[in-house]
Structure formats: C-alpha cells, structure tokens
C-alpha cells in the first residue's frame, strides 16, 4: 500500500503502518475528507476521515484512516486499485 500510494498519488503520504491494523493516509492538497470518503463509498470502499477521531475540528491535515487488517491478497489488490482511483480523480 505504501509504495503504491507513493508512486501513483502525488502529494499523498502514509504513516502508521507499523502500528497495526490501520494506516493514516494524508490527502493531497485540495482534497477534503468528506469528498474522498464519499467517492470511496461510491467505489465500494469503507474509509473514515481522521476528523471523526479528533476531539477538536481543524487541528489536523485532511487524512483518511484506512484499515488493512489481513485481507486475502486478491481482495487487497482490488481495494487498493479502487482507492488509488478515488485519490487521483478530480
């Protein structure tokens, strides 16, 4: 996931992979959490904006919380391709 997003989505970055079952995906400039979460849902993806975890609004960059757990390889590859499509459409 880290390498795919790094290569294909300009301005995005991922942190927190080593922490466990979720990663934090910082959105490229100009993209909002609400828009990306909505577009992701249209592609069958369930992601959440970081703001839903924050105590105070506006204290963080626009980002997604992406759960990755231990999906089978065939499911993860397709979901990652759809996420990249969501992040690169304007």
C-alpha positions in Angstrom: 0.0 0.0 0.0 2.8 2.4 1.0 4.7 2.0 -2.3 1.6 2.1 -4.5 0.3 5.3 -3.0 3.7 6.9 -3.0 4.2 6.1 -6.7 0.7 6.8 -8.0 -0.8 9.6 -5.9 1.1 12.8 -5.9 1.0 14.7 -2.6 -0.3 11.8 -0.5 1.6 10.1 2.2 1.0 7.2 4.6 2.1 6.8 8.2 1.3 4.3 10.9 1.6 1.1 9.0 3.9 -0.5 11.7 1.4 0.3 14.4 -1.1 -2.4 13.4 -4.4 -2.7 11.6 -4.8 0.9 10.4 -2.8 3.5 8.5 -3.1 7.2 8.2 -3.3 8.4 4.6 -2.7 12.2 4.4 -4.6 13.5 1.4 -3.1 15.6 -1.4 -3.6 19.3 -1.1 -7.1 20.4 -2.4 -8.9 17.2 -1.4 -11.2 17.1 1.6 -12.0 14.2 3.8 -15.7 14.4 3.1 -15.3 14.4 -0.7 -12.8 11.5 -0.7 -14.9 9.4 1.8 -18.0 10.0 -0.4 -16.1 9.0 -3.6 -14.6 6.0 -1.8 -18.1 4.8 -0.8 -19.2 5.1 -4.4 -16.4 2.6 -5.3 -17.4 0.2 -2.5 -14.7 1.2 0.0 -15.3 2.0 3.6 -12.8 4.5 4.9 -13.1 7.2 7.5 -11.8 10.7 7.7 -9.4 11.5 10.5 -11.7 14.2 11.7 -14.1 11.6 13.0 -11.4 10.6 15.5 -10.4 14.2 16.5 -11.6 15.9 19.6 -11.3 19.4 18.1 -12.0 20.3 14.4 -9.4 21.7 12.2 -6.3 20.6 14.2 -5.0 18.2 11.6 -4.4 17.8 7.9 -7.1 16.2 5.8 -6.4 12.5 6.1 -8.1 9.1 5.9 -7.9 6.2 8.4 -7.5 3.1 6.3 -8.0 -0.3 7.9 -6.0 -3.0 6.2 -6.0 -5.9 8.7 -5.2 -9.2 7.0 -7.4 -9.3 3.8 -6.7 -12.0 1.3 -4.2 -10.8 -1.4 -6.9 -10.8 -4.2 -9.2 -8.6 -2.1 -6.5 -6.1 -1.0 -5.1 -5.6 -4.5 -8.5 -4.7 -5.9 -9.4 -2.4 -3.0 -6.0 -0.6 -3.3 -6.6 0.0 -7.0 -10.0 1.5 -6.3 -8.5 3.7 -3.5 -5.9 5.0 -5.9 -8.6 5.7 -8.5 -10.5 7.7 -5.9 -7.5 9.7 -4.9 -6.4 10.5 -8.4 -9.8 11.6 -9.8 -10.7 15.3 -9.6 
